[in-house]
Amino acid sequence: MKKISIIIGLFIAISQLSAQQYIAFSQYMLNYYSINPGVAGTKEYMPIAMGYHQSWTGFTNAPNMQMISGHTSINNEMGVGGKIYNYTAGPSSKTGFEGTYTYRFDLGNDMKLSLGLSALLYQMYLDVSKLDLKDADDDVLYNSSASRLIVPDAAFGAYFYTKNYFAGLSVAQLVNRKVDFITDELKENQVRHYYLIGGYNYKINDNFTVQPSVMGKFIEAGIFQADVNAKVLYKEKFFAGLSYRTNDAGVVLIGVDLENLTFGYSYDLTFTDIGKYSNGSHEIMLIVKLGEGKKTGASML
């Protein structure tokens, strides 16, 4: 039992240190709804976003995640959204469903504030067959009924935006509950994640637009991380960008934005010790834009 405790404890530690308890994509700046419920319904169209992220290529059973999300405005004040996601790392996986409701306030002078609340339900699963047990008769094999757990949760987001700049604050995993995993001795604390975002849209000329943005992330386990991003758009169709994630990685982003869809690819170069054994991380993002008033330029606003 000691070895299995070490294996799961190591996985939980890696999960927390890489801030993956709550799924966040490298290209979140193309889909801020993925980290802030308040964004739901703030677009002039309905974005359907599909993303896939493969972490630490070169590792067997390395973490990977998939997500599909969408949101839309109901009227001038209200919006709704939803997402389905799956995160897998070694023997453990987390699959979730989220539904969001938002209410927007018109503050005048083209300024708006959107408040969103999400209800979540996700399943945590541990595949005991993938664990390398020293003792094949370990009691954990006979106590696997608790290896699949259904967990409710919630998230909140506030999103202030205008035509050219925005700011937002969101809190994920509001319930902050402890999840029993296999036995009473093995628990994962679903700690709250706080996200603070901000950005600006600066048009240099008819050909080039620059979109700098930042994100600060604080996890109640005592982890803080900051992202500094810069994205350049050419003729509001092609874009490229760079991101620096403190104590973690650098990200290169390229993509194209057409009238009905946006496609982005990013590569994460890990700066931690894991980078010595990994070929980096890859991510693709596809956003289909439905409805009237579609905008080009891979707008973050």
C-alpha positions as CSV (number, residue, x, y, z in Angstrom):
1,M,0.0,0.0,0.0
2,K,2.9,2.3,0.6
3,K,4.1,2.2,-3.0
4,I,0.6,3.0,-4.4
5,S,0.3,5.9,-2.0
6,I,3.6,7.3,-3.3
7,I,2.5,6.9,-6.9
8,I,-0.8,8.7,-6.4
9,G,0.8,11.3,-4.1
10,L,3.4,12.0,-6.8
11,F,0.7,12.4,-9.5
12,I,-1.3,14.8,-7.3
13,A,1.8,16.8,-6.6
14,I,2.6,17.1,-10.3
15,S,-1.0,18.0,-11.0
16,Q,-1.0,20.8,-8.5
17,L,2.5,22.1,-9.4
18,S,1.6,22.3,-13.1
19,A,-1.8,23.9,-12.1
20,Q,-3.8,21.3,-14.0
21,Q,-6.5,20.6,-11.4
22,Y,-8.6,23.1,-13.4
23,I,-8.0,22.8,-17.1
24,A,-6.3,25.8,-18.8
25,F,-5.1,25.8,-22.4
26,S,-2.1,27.7,-23.6
27,Q,-4.3,29.5,-26.2
28,Y,-6.9,30.7,-23.6
29,M,-6.5,34.2,-25.1
30,L,-8.5,32.9,-28.1
31,N,-11.3,31.6,-25.8
32,Y,-11.4,33.4,-22.5
33,Y,-14.6,31.6,-21.6
34,S,-12.4,28.6,-20.9
35,I,-11.2,30.3,-17.7
36,N,-13.8,33.0,-16.9
37,P,-17.6,32.2,-16.8
38,G,-18.3,35.9,-17.1
39,V,-17.3,35.9,-20.8
40,A,-20.3,33.8,-21.8
41,G,-22.6,35.8,-24.2
42,T,-20.2,38.7,-24.7
43,K,-19.5,38.0,-28.3
44,E,-21.5,39.2,-31.3
45,Y,-21.7,35.6,-32.5
46,M,-21.8,32.1,-31.0
47,P,-18.2,30.7,-30.8
48,I,-17.9,26.9,-30.7
49,A,-14.3,26.2,-29.5
50,M,-12.6,22.8,-29.7
51,G,-9.1,22.3,-28.2
52,Y,-6.6,19.6,-27.7
53,H,-3.4,19.9,-25.6
54,Q,-0.7,17.2,-25.4
55,S,1.8,17.9,-22.6
56,W,5.4,16.7,-22.3
57,T,5.7,14.7,-25.5
58,G,8.2,11.9,-25.1
59,F,6.7,10.8,-21.8
60,T,4.6,7.6,-21.7
61,N,1.1,8.4,-20.5
62,A,1.9,12.1,-20.4
63,P,-0.9,14.6,-19.5
64,N,-3.3,15.5,-22.3
65,M,-6.6,17.3,-22.4
66,Q,-9.5,17.9,-24.7
67,M,-12.4,20.4,-24.5
68,I,-15.3,21.7,-26.5
69,S,-17.2,24.8,-25.4
70,G,-19.7,27.3,-26.7
71,H,-21.6,30.3,-25.5
72,T,-24.1,32.8,-26.8
73,S,-26.2,35.8,-25.8
74,I,-29.9,35.3,-25.1
75,N,-30.7,39.1,-25.2
76,N,-29.1,42.4,-24.3
77,E,-28.6,41.4,-20.7
78,M,-28.3,37.6,-20.5
79,G,-26.0,34.9,-21.9
80,V,-25.5,31.2,-21.5
81,G,-22.6,28.8,-22.1
82,G,-21.4,25.3,-21.7
83,K,-18.4,23.1,-22.0
84,I,-17.3,19.5,-21.9
85,Y,-13.7,18.6,-21.0
86,N,-11.5,15.6,-20.3
87,Y,-8.0,15.6,-18.7
88,T,-5.9,12.5,-18.5
89,A,-2.5,11.9,-16.8
90,G,-1.2,8.4,-16.3
91,P,-3.7,6.3,-14.5
92,S,-6.0,9.2,-13.5
93,S,-8.5,11.1,-15.5
94,K,-11.1,13.9,-14.9
95,T,-14.1,14.4,-17.2
96,G,-16.4,17.3,-16.6
97,F,-19.5,19.1,-17.8
98,E,-20.2,22.8,-17.1
99,G,-23.2,25.1,-17.6
100,T,-23.0,28.9,-17.3
101,Y,-25.5,31.7,-16.9
102,T,-24.4,35.4,-17.2
103,Y,-26.0,38.8,-16.6
104,R,-24.6,41.9,-18.2
105,F,-24.7,45.5,-17.1
106,D,-24.4,48.5,-19.5
107,L,-22.1,51.0,-17.7
108,G,-22.3,53.6,-20.4
109,N,-19.5,54.9,-22.7
110,D,-19.3,51.5,-24.4
111,M,-18.3,49.8,-21.1
112,K,-20.0,46.6,-20.0
113,L,-19.7,44.3,-17.0
114,S,-20.7,40.6,-17.2
115,L,-21.2,38.4,-14.2
116,G,-21.3,34.7,-14.7
117,L,-21.9,31.6,-12.5
118,S,-21.2,28.1,-13.6
119,A,-22.4,24.8,-12.2
120,L,-20.0,21.8,-12.8
121,L,-20.3,18.1,-12.5
122,Y,-17.2,16.0,-13.1
123,Q,-16.0,12.5,-12.7
124,M,-12.6,11.5,-11.3
125,Y,-11.4,8.1,-12.3
126,L,-8.3,6.0,-11.3
127,D,-7.4,3.1,-13.6
128,V,-5.8,0.7,-11.2
129,S,-4.7,-1.6,-14.0
130,K,-2.2,1.1,-15.1
131,L,-0.5,1.2,-11.8
132,D,2.8,-0.6,-11.2
133,L,2.1,-2.3,-7.9
134,K,5.0,-3.9,-6.0
135,D,2.5,-6.3,-4.3
136,A,0.1,-7.8,-6.8
137,D,-2.2,-8.7,-3.8
138,D,-2.3,-5.1,-2.6
139,D,-5.6,-4.3,-0.9
140,V,-6.2,-1.4,-3.3
141,L,-7.2,-3.9,-6.0
142,Y,-10.0,-5.1,-3.8
143,N,-11.1,-1.7,-2.8
144,S,-11.5,-0.2,-6.3
145,S,-15.2,0.6,-6.1
146,A,-14.3,4.1,-5.0
147,S,-11.9,4.7,-8.0
148,R,-14.7,6.4,-10.0
149,L,-16.2,9.5,-8.2
150,I,-18.8,12.0,-9.3
151,V,-18.0,15.5,-7.9
152,P,-20.2,18.6,-8.0
153,D,-18.6,22.1,-8.1
154,A,-19.1,25.7,-9.1
155,A,-17.2,28.7,-10.6
156,F,-17.7,32.4,-10.8
157,G,-16.5,35.1,-13.1
158,A,-16.7,38.9,-13.5
159,Y,-15.7,40.3,-16.9
160,F,-15.4,44.1,-17.7
161,Y,-14.9,45.0,-21.3
162,T,-15.0,47.7,-24.0
163,K,-14.2,47.7,-27.6
164,N,-10.4,48.0,-27.0
165,Y,-9.6,46.7,-23.6
166,F,-10.9,44.3,-20.9
167,A,-10.2,43.0,-17.4
168,G,-11.6,39.9,-15.6
169,L,-11.6,38.0,-12.3
170,S,-12.7,34.4,-11.9
171,V,-12.7,31.7,-9.2
172,A,-12.8,28.0,-10.1
173,Q,-13.5,25.1,-7.8
174,L,-15.6,27.2,-5.4
175,V,-16.7,24.3,-3.3
176,N,-13.1,23.6,-2.2
177,R,-13.9,20.0,-1.1
178,K,-11.7,17.0,-0.4
179,V,-12.2,14.1,-2.7
180,D,-11.6,10.6,-1.2
181,F,-9.6,8.6,-3.8
182,I,-9.5,4.8,-3.2
183,T,-9.1,5.0,0.6
184,D,-9.4,7.5,3.4
185,E,-5.7,7.9,3.4
186,L,-5.6,9.1,-0.2
187,K,-7.3,12.4,-0.8
188,E,-7.0,15.2,-3.3
189,N,-8.1,18.7,-2.1
190,Q,-9.9,20.5,-5.0
191,V,-8.5,23.9,-4.0
192,R,-9.8,27.2,-5.4
193,H,-8.1,28.7,-8.5
194,Y,-8.2,32.5,-8.9
195,Y,-7.6,34.0,-12.4
196,L,-7.0,37.7,-13.0
197,I,-6.8,38.7,-16.7
198,G,-6.4,42.0,-18.6
199,G,-5.6,43.1,-22.1
200,Y,-5.6,45.8,-24.7
201,N,-6.2,46.0,-28.5
202,Y,-3.9,48.5,-30.2
203,K,-4.2,49.1,-33.9
204,I,-0.9,50.3,-35.3
205,N,-2.1,50.9,-38.9
206,D,-4.4,49.3,-41.5
207,N,-2.1,46.2,-41.6
208,F,-1.0,45.5,-38.0
209,T,-2.7,45.3,-34.7
210,V,-1.0,44.4,-31.4
211,Q,-2.8,42.7,-28.5
212,P,-0.8,42.5,-25.3
213,S,-2.4,40.7,-22.3
214,V,-1.6,39.3,-18.9
215,M,-2.9,36.6,-16.6
216,G,-2.2,36.0,-13.0
217,K,-3.2,32.7,-11.4
218,F,-3.2,32.0,-7.7
219,I,-4.0,28.5,-6.3
220,E,-4.9,28.2,-2.6
221,A,-2.3,25.4,-2.3
222,G,0.2,28.3,-2.3
223,I,1.1,28.5,-6.0
224,F,1.3,31.7,-8.0
225,Q,1.9,31.9,-11.7
226,A,1.8,34.8,-14.2
227,D,1.5,34.8,-18.0
228,V,2.7,37.7,-20.2
229,N,1.4,37.5,-23.7
230,A,1.8,39.5,-26.9
231,K,-0.1,38.7,-30.1
232,V,0.4,40.5,-33.5
233,L,-2.3,40.4,-36.2
234,Y,-1.7,41.1,-39.9
235,K,-4.7,42.4,-41.9
236,E,-6.9,41.0,-39.2
237,K,-6.5,37.5,-40.7
238,F,-3.1,36.1,-39.7
239,F,-1.7,36.2,-36.2
240,A,1.4,35.1,-34.3
241,G,2.3,35.5,-30.6
242,L,4.6,34.8,-27.7
243,S,3.9,34.0,-24.1
244,Y,6.0,33.6,-21.0
245,R,4.7,31.6,-18.1
246,T,6.7,32.2,-15.0
247,N,8.6,29.2,-13.6
248,D,7.2,27.0,-16.3
249,A,7.4,27.6,-20.1
250,G,7.5,29.8,-23.1
251,V,4.8,29.6,-25.7
252,V,4.9,30.3,-29.5
253,L,1.5,30.8,-31.2
254,I,0.5,31.0,-34.8
255,G,-2.9,31.0,-36.5
256,V,-5.4,32.3,-39.0
257,D,-8.8,33.9,-38.5
258,L,-11.4,33.8,-41.3
259,E,-15.0,35.0,-41.3
260,N,-16.4,31.8,-40.0
261,L,-13.6,30.1,-38.1
262,T,-10.3,30.6,-36.2
263,F,-7.5,28.1,-36.1
264,G,-4.5,28.3,-33.8
265,Y,-1.5,26.1,-33.0
266,S,0.9,26.6,-30.1
267,Y,4.1,25.0,-28.9
268,D,5.2,25.1,-25.2
269,L,8.9,24.9,-24.5
270,T,9.2,23.8,-20.8
271,F,11.9,25.5,-18.7
272,T,11.6,23.2,-15.7
273,D,13.6,19.9,-15.2
274,I,10.8,18.1,-17.1
275,G,12.1,19.9,-20.2
276,K,15.3,17.9,-20.1
277,Y,13.3,14.7,-20.9
278,S,10.4,16.1,-22.9
279,N,10.0,17.4,-26.4
280,G,7.7,20.2,-25.3
281,S,3.9,20.4,-25.5
282,H,1.6,20.9,-28.5
283,E,-1.8,22.4,-28.7
284,I,-4.4,23.0,-31.5
285,M,-7.5,25.2,-31.2
286,L,-10.4,25.5,-33.7
287,I,-13.2,28.0,-33.2
288,V,-16.3,28.0,-35.4
289,K,-18.2,31.2,-35.3
290,L,-22.0,31.0,-35.8
291,G,-24.6,33.7,-36.2
292,E,-24.6,37.3,-37.4
293,G,-22.1,40.0,-36.6
294,K,-19.0,37.7,-37.0
295,K,-15.7,39.5,-36.5
296,T,-12.3,38.7,-37.9
297,G,-8.9,39.3,-36.4
298,A,-8.9,36.6,-33.7
299,S,-10.2,39.2,-31.4
300,M,-9.6,38.7,-27.7
301,L,-12.4,41.2,-26.9
